[in-house]
Amino acid sequence: MPDTPPQRIWSDPSLPATLTIHPCDKPSAICVLVLPGGGYGHLAPHENIVIAERCNRAGFHAAALNYSLAPDHHHPQMIHDAQRATRMLRTHANQWGIDASKIAVIGFSAGGHLAATLAVHAKTFTCADDDLASTVSAQVDAAVLCYAVIDLIDPANAHVGSRQNLLGPDRDHDKKLADLLSPNRHVNDQTPPTFLWHTCDDHGVPVGNAFAFAQACRAHRVPCELHAYETGKHGLGLATDHPPVNTWFDLAASFLRRHLITA
């Protein structure tokens, strides 16, 4: 669909959440749901529309989700937003030339946590107000996790700020809920193929998060590719000016093509 501008395809007057599709100007079956980071307290601009546009240049449709945030919203609203967005993409698949069986998610930092949660818990947190929940699947077909927050329990890996914003002050010490929302602890044989990248000296979110999810994938024979770069600060986004970290997007795009087009 050449020269088709971005279009908002979902918003909720009772929430700040919005979903905007960025159609690719080349024939494409894959659509990538983009979830920016920001510690569940804000949305990082360089991990949002910029990423959707990069997906377009790679030949993918993209959809940028501005999901609900603290302090006004806490779990499960964030995962409800991501599930709804996935269902909306499937609902509009024919309109945009999307193959409904080829929807991927890419998430950064806390957005990576939301992406991983969507990958392992597509059916766990049902929203009674979602009119598509009983008829349209929220399961993504592949995931790309970029310096993602993963384990909310392990003190060596947990990102306290993201956990506090996600759970809210009344549930921050709820270990059962924190375990449920540590995606590495809930990987199973239905978890989609996953690509992860991280930097080994990330002082914001330790690289152990990526290792933990990759190890869980390996234990359950989930196709997984992990790139642990030697150095680079947290939150690099496309890492345009940080070789060799800037190789990650092309590697991830190849992973998606391999698993969603040639599989």
C-alpha positions in Angstrom: 0.0 0.0 0.0 2.3 2.8 -1.2 2.2 6.2 0.3 -0.4 5.3 2.9 0.0 7.5 5.9 -0.1 6.3 9.5 -3.6 5.9 10.8 -4.9 5.5 14.4 -7.0 2.3 14.5 -7.8 2.2 18.1 -8.2 4.5 21.0 -10.3 4.3 24.2 -11.8 7.5 25.6 -11.5 6.1 29.1 -7.7 5.4 28.7 -4.6 7.1 27.3 -3.9 4.0 25.1 -3.8 4.5 21.4 -2.7 2.2 18.5 -1.4 3.7 15.3 -0.6 1.6 12.2 2.3 2.5 9.9 1.7 0.7 6.7 4.6 -0.5 4.7 5.0 0.8 1.1 6.0 -2.7 0.0 3.8 -5.8 -0.1 4.2 -7.4 3.3 2.5 -10.1 5.4 4.3 -9.4 8.7 3.1 -6.7 11.1 5.3 -5.7 14.1 3.6 -4.3 17.3 6.0 -1.7 18.8 6.1 -1.2 22.6 8.4 1.6 23.7 10.1 1.6 27.1 10.1 4.1 29.9 9.8 2.2 33.1 6.0 2.0 32.9 6.0 5.7 33.8 6.6 7.3 30.3 7.1 6.3 26.7 10.5 6.8 25.2 10.2 8.7 21.8 13.3 7.0 20.3 11.7 3.6 20.9 8.3 4.4 19.4 7.5 5.9 16.0 11.2 5.8 15.0 11.1 2.0 15.4 7.9 1.7 13.4 9.4 3.7 10.6 12.5 1.4 10.7 10.3 -1.6 10.4 8.6 -0.1 7.4 12.0 0.3 5.7 12.7 -3.3 6.4 9.5 -4.3 4.5 7.2 -4.8 7.5 4.0 -3.1 8.6 4.2 -1.7 12.1 1.8 -0.5 14.7 2.9 1.7 17.6 1.1 1.2 20.8 1.0 4.0 23.4 -0.1 1.9 26.4 -1.4 3.0 29.8 1.1 4.2 32.4 1.6 4.8 36.1 0.7 6.6 38.3 -2.8 6.5 36.9 -2.8 2.9 35.8 -1.2 -0.3 36.9 -1.3 -4.0 36.1 -3.4 -5.5 34.5 -4.2 -2.5 32.3 -0.9 -2.6 30.4 -1.2 -6.2 29.3 -4.9 -5.5 28.5 -3.8 -2.7 26.2 -1.2 -5.0 24.5 -3.7 -7.8 24.1 -6.3 -5.5 22.7 -3.8 -4.0 20.2 -2.9 -7.5 19.0 -6.6 -8.4 18.5 -7.2 -5.2 16.7 -4.4 -5.9 14.2 -5.9 -9.3 13.5 -9.3 -7.8 13.1 -7.9 -5.3 10.6 -5.6 -7.7 8.9 -7.3 -7.9 5.6 -7.7 -4.2 5.3 -3.9 -3.6 5.7 -2.6 -6.7 3.9 -1.4 -8.3 7.1 -1.3 -12.1 7.5 -3.1 -12.6 10.8 -0.8 -15.5 11.6 2.3 -13.3 11.2 2.1 -10.7 14.0 5.3 -10.0 15.9 5.9 -7.8 18.9 9.0 -5.7 19.6 9.6 -4.2 23.0 12.3 -2.1 24.7 13.2 -2.1 28.4 9.8 -2.0 30.3 8.1 -2.3 26.9 10.2 -5.4 26.4 8.8 -6.7 29.7 5.3 -6.0 28.3 6.2 -7.8 25.1 7.5 -10.8 26.9 4.4 -10.8 29.1 2.3 -10.8 26.0 4.3 -13.7 24.6 3.8 -15.9 27.6 0.5 -14.7 29.0 -1.7 -14.0 26.0 -4.5 -15.9 27.6 -3.8 -15.3 31.3 -5.2 -11.8 31.9 -8.7 -11.7 30.3 -10.3 -8.3 30.1 -14.1 -8.5 30.5 -14.5 -5.2 28.7 -12.7 -6.3 25.5 -15.4 -7.3 23.0 -12.8 -9.2 20.9 -11.4 -11.3 23.8 -13.6 -14.3 23.2 -13.2 -14.5 19.4 -9.8 -13.1 18.5 -6.4 -14.4 19.8 -3.9 -12.1 21.4 -1.0 -14.6 20.9 1.8 -13.1 19.0 3.7 -15.2 16.5 7.2 -13.9 17.3 8.9 -11.6 19.8 11.9 -9.2 19.8 13.0 -8.2 23.2 15.5 -5.3 23.4 17.3 -4.8 26.7 14.1 -6.0 28.3 13.1 -6.0 31.9 12.2 -9.7 32.6 12.6 -11.0 36.1 10.8 -9.0 38.8 11.9 -11.3 41.6 15.6 -12.0 41.3 17.4 -9.1 43.2 20.3 -9.4 40.8 18.1 -8.6 37.8 15.0 -6.9 38.9 14.4 -3.3 37.8 12.7 -1.9 40.9 11.2 1.2 39.2 9.5 -0.7 36.5 8.1 -3.2 39.1 6.8 -0.4 41.3 5.1 1.4 38.5 3.6 -1.8 37.0 2.3 -3.2 40.3 1.5 0.0 42.1 2.3 0.9 45.7 -0.3 -1.4 47.2 1.1 -4.5 45.5 4.8 -3.8 45.1 5.6 -6.4 47.7 3.3 -9.1 46.4 5.8 -11.8 45.5 3.1 -14.1 44.0 2.1 -11.4 41.5 5.7 -10.5 40.8 6.5 -14.1 40.1 3.5 -14.3 37.7 4.8 -11.2 36.0 8.3 -12.5 35.6 8.0 -13.9 32.0 11.0 -16.1 32.2 9.3 -18.1 34.9 6.3 -18.8 32.6 7.9 -19.7 29.2 6.2 -22.9 27.8 6.0 -24.8 24.6 3.5 -22.2 23.3 5.9 -19.3 23.6 6.7 -17.9 20.2 10.2 -17.7 18.6 12.1 -15.0 20.4 15.0 -12.8 19.5 16.8 -11.0 22.3 19.6 -8.5 22.5 21.3 -6.7 25.4 24.6 -5.1 26.3 26.7 -6.8 28.9 27.5 -3.7 30.9 23.9 -2.3 30.9 23.7 -0.7 34.4 20.0 0.1 34.1 18.6 -3.4 33.4 21.2 -6.2 33.9 21.9 -8.5 31.0 21.0 -11.4 33.3 17.4 -10.6 32.3 18.1 -11.6 28.7 20.0 -14.7 29.8 17.1 -15.8 32.1 14.6 -15.6 29.3 16.9 -17.3 26.8 17.6 -20.1 29.2 13.9 -20.7 29.7 13.3 -20.8 26.0 16.1 -23.4 25.6 14.6 -25.5 28.4 11.2 -25.5 26.6 12.7 -25.9 23.1 11.4 -22.5 22.0 13.4 -21.1 19.0 15.5 -18.4 20.4 18.4 -16.1 19.3 20.4 -14.0 21.8 22.9 -11.3 21.1 24.9 -10.0 24.1 27.0 -7.1 23.0 30.1 -6.3 24.9 29.3 -2.7 25.8 26.6 0.0 25.5 24.5 2.0 27.8 20.9 1.2 28.6 18.2 2.5 26.2 20.2 2.7 23.0 17.1 2.2 20.7 18.3 1.6 17.2 21.9 2.3 18.4 22.6 4.1 15.1 25.9 5.7 16.4 27.0 2.7 18.4 28.7 0.0 16.3 28.6 -3.0 16.6 25.3 -2.7 18.6 23.7 -1.1 15.6 23.7 -4.5 13.9 20.8 -5.7 16.1 17.9 -4.5 13.9 19.0 -6.3 10.7 19.6 -9.5 12.7 16.2 -9.2 14.3 14.6 -8.6 10.9 16.3 -11.7 9.5 15.0 -13.7 12.5 11.4 -12.5 11.8 11.6 -13.3 8.1 13.1 -16.7 8.9 10.4 -17.7 11.3 7.4 -15.9 9.8 8.0 -16.1 6.1 10.2 -19.1 5.3 9.1 -21.3 8.2 
